[in-house]
Amino acid sequence: MRSSNVWVLLLLCLSMFSLAADAAGRGKAPIEPEWLQQKYEEGWKKVKPGILRRDAGGGKVETFAFGEEGYQWVIERYRQHLIEMESEYRQEPTEELASLIAQLMENIESLRAAALSAPAAELVSEGDDGCSHYRLTADAGPLDSAQGVQASASVDFESSCGVIGIPFAYAHARARTETLTDLKRWDDDKSGAQVTARISASAEGYLECFSEASASVTFSGFTYYLDPVENYDCPDKVSISGPSQVETDANGQPCTDVTWTANTWSGRTDYSFEWFLDGAFEGMGSTLTKRFCDETRDVAVRVTAQDGAGWSDEATFSTHIQHIGAVAVSISGPALVNADYYSSSSCATVTWTASADGGHPAFTYQWFDGSNPTVLGTGPTYSQQYCNANFTATPRVVVTDSDGRTARIPSRRRSGTVVPSPCR
């Protein structure tokens, strides 16, 4: 979600400033107070009596209103919101909207009363630097989880040394599509050193999309106002559905067909879809089917969607292809073992290890000696001690996977370990 945060620390003075009321009577030009000159140095520009503006970054504009003219400007902005609310109420009357209208009308009257006593261009002492601060946010844009629009706004004001009058926080958020309108406002009008207002609105749809948000705070005859952030964009989104893993089996189904489907938030399928596997173009259409045989790999899937009006979007997906090969086994062990008659023992212990592959673990093992059907061991290793012997040992192992498929060694051949007899 796109966002814009405007932090401003109000630099308030310890001393009182006032305009020389008799200066104009003597024909002298009014002297602007030091706090207003400080605003100019901070980048503010006067656009009309009682109204200063400056760039707040990210395409946002911040407004500072003061005095009677500034109050009237703020009231006019609220009246515009009131007209919008009343128009929507006539189209679809609800108790919630009626309550919001009544509350906003009361707040407008409160502002009018405050405007009558607002200083024309005078800042009263508020305290030391850092005495008061505020934060305004306003955001409007597409929804993150569906096709549609959203808007959100927040106001936070806090003073550590008190304020003059009634602090007033106002947050406005509206989201509208062809099928749904979600209009919300939060007004926090109360006495005290801290006021907050937070609100959000959203509407799903893909035609006639619009959302807007604004925020303002008024205190001690001054108003900070974040101009409305507007959005007309509600693009569709494409995603891919399909299996995350498929399996082929040498002893069962060695090949498999995998199908992926392109899905859109709007449910539309009349877009132009192009499919790519591992970066290579594979085909067109809302679905793609590909056959895989006897291979293990990760497949990177990508689809692009576009319409005739210039909109486009893409999505990615990954599918793991796992091939289960036939069960195979091998034996490792020494090729020659000597038993030394003159050592402390004329016997030798020989160990063989079976390595299984393919199939489905877990494996079980059975060890035999040549053609003898007696099972001599059941683990992946087998050991046997030989004394005073001179012959070729012929260990045999049978491995079985969890599906009951087997592999054996030796098969029509014999391999083993030569154990010479000791010499005297």
Rosetta blueprint (number, residue, H / E / L):
1 M L
2 R L
3 S L
4 S L
5 N E
6 V E
7 W E
8 V E
9 L E
10 L E
11 L L
12 L L
13 C L
14 L L
15 S L
16 M L
17 F L
18 S L
19 L L
20 A L
21 A L
22 D L
23 A L
24 A H
25 G H
26 R H
27 G L
28 K L
29 A L
30 P L
31 I L
32 E L
33 P L
34 E H
35 W H
36 L H
37 Q H
38 Q H
39 K H
40 Y H
41 E H
42 E L
43 G L
44 W L
45 K E
46 K E
47 V E
48 K E
49 P L
50 G L
51 I E
52 L E
53 R E
54 R E
55 D E
56 A E
57 G E
58 G L
59 G L
60 K E
61 V E
62 E E
63 T E
64 F E
65 A E
66 F E
67 G H
68 E H
69 E H
70 G H
71 Y H
72 Q H
73 W H
74 V H
75 I H
76 E H
77 R H
78 Y H
79 R H
80 Q H
81 H H
82 L H
83 I H
84 E H
85 M H
86 E H
87 S H
88 E H
89 Y H
90 R H
91 Q H
92 E L
93 P L
94 T L
95 E H
96 E H
97 L H
98 A H
99 S H
100 L H
101 I H
102 A H
103 Q H
104 L H
105 M H
106 E H
107 N H
108 I H
109 E H
110 S H
111 L H
112 R H
113 A H
114 A H
115 A H
116 L H
117 S L
118 A L
119 P L
120 A L
121 A L
122 E L
123 L L
124 V L
125 S L
126 E L
127 G L
128 D L
129 D L
130 G L
131 C L
132 S E
133 H E
134 Y E
135 R E
136 L E
137 T E
138 A E
139 D E
140 A E
141 G E
142 P E
143 L L
144 D L
145 S L
146 A L
147 Q L
148 G E
149 V E
150 Q E
151 A E
152 S E
153 A E
154 S E
155 V E
156 D E
157 F E
158 E E
159 S E
160 S L
161 C L
162 G L
163 V L
164 I L
165 G L
166 I L
167 P L
168 F E
169 A E
170 Y E
171 A E
172 H E
173 A E
174 R E
175 A E
176 R E
177 T L
178 E L
179 T L
180 L L
181 T E
182 D E
183 L E
184 K E
185 R E
186 W E
187 D E
188 D E
189 D E
190 K L
191 S L
192 G L
193 A L
194 Q E
195 V E
196 T E
197 A E
198 R E
199 I E
200 S E
201 A E
202 S E
203 A E
204 E E
205 G L
206 Y L
207 L L
208 E L
209 C L
210 F E
211 S E
212 E E
213 A E
214 S E
215 A E
216 S E
217 V E
218 T E
219 F E
220 S L
221 G L
222 F E
223 T E
224 Y E
225 Y E
226 L E
227 D E
228 P E
229 V E
230 E E
231 N E
232 Y L
233 D L
234 C L
235 P L
236 D L
237 K L
238 V E
239 S E
240 I E
241 S E
242 G L
243 P L
244 S L
245 Q E
246 V E
247 E E
248 T E
249 D E
250 A L
251 N L
252 G L
253 Q L
254 P L
255 C E
256 T E
257 D E
258 V E
259 T E
260 W E
261 T E
262 A E
263 N E
264 T E
265 W L
266 S L
267 G L
268 R L
269 T L
270 D L
271 Y L
272 S E
273 F E
274 E E
275 W E
276 F E
277 L E
278 D L
279 G L
280 A E
281 F E
282 E E
283 G E
284 M E
285 G L
286 S L
287 T E
288 L E
289 T E
290 K E
291 R E
292 F E
293 C E
294 D L
295 E L
296 T L
297 R E
298 D E
299 V E
300 A E
301 V E
302 R E
303 V E
304 T E
305 A E
306 Q E
307 D L
308 G L
309 A L
310 G L
311 W L
312 S E
313 D E
314 E E
315 A E
316 T E
317 F E
318 S E
319 T E
320 H E
321 I E
322 Q E
323 H E
324 I E
325 G L
326 A L
327 V L
328 A E
329 V E
330 S E
331 I E
332 S E
333 G L
334 P L
335 A L
336 L E
337 V L
338 N L
339 A L
340 D L
341 Y L
342 Y L
343 S L
344 S L
345 S L
346 S L
347 C E
348 A E
349 T E
350 V E
351 T E
352 W E
353 T E
354 A E
355 S E
356 A E
357 D E
358 G L
359 G L
360 H L
361 P L
362 A L
363 F L
364 T E
365 Y E
366 Q E
367 W E
368 F E
369 D E
370 G L
371 S L
372 N L
373 P L
374 T L
375 V L
376 L L
377 G E
378 T L
379 G L
380 P L
381 T E
382 Y E
383 S E
384 Q E
385 Q E
386 Y E
387 C E
388 N L
389 A L
390 N L
391 F E
392 T E
393 A E
394 T L
395 P E
396 R E
397 V E
398 V E
399 V E
400 T E
401 D L
402 S L
403 D L
404 G L
405 R L
406 T E
407 A E
408 R E
409 I E
410 P L
411 S L
412 R L
413 R L
414 R L
415 S L
416 G L
417 T E
418 V E
419 V E
420 P L
421 S L
422 P L
423 C L
424 R L
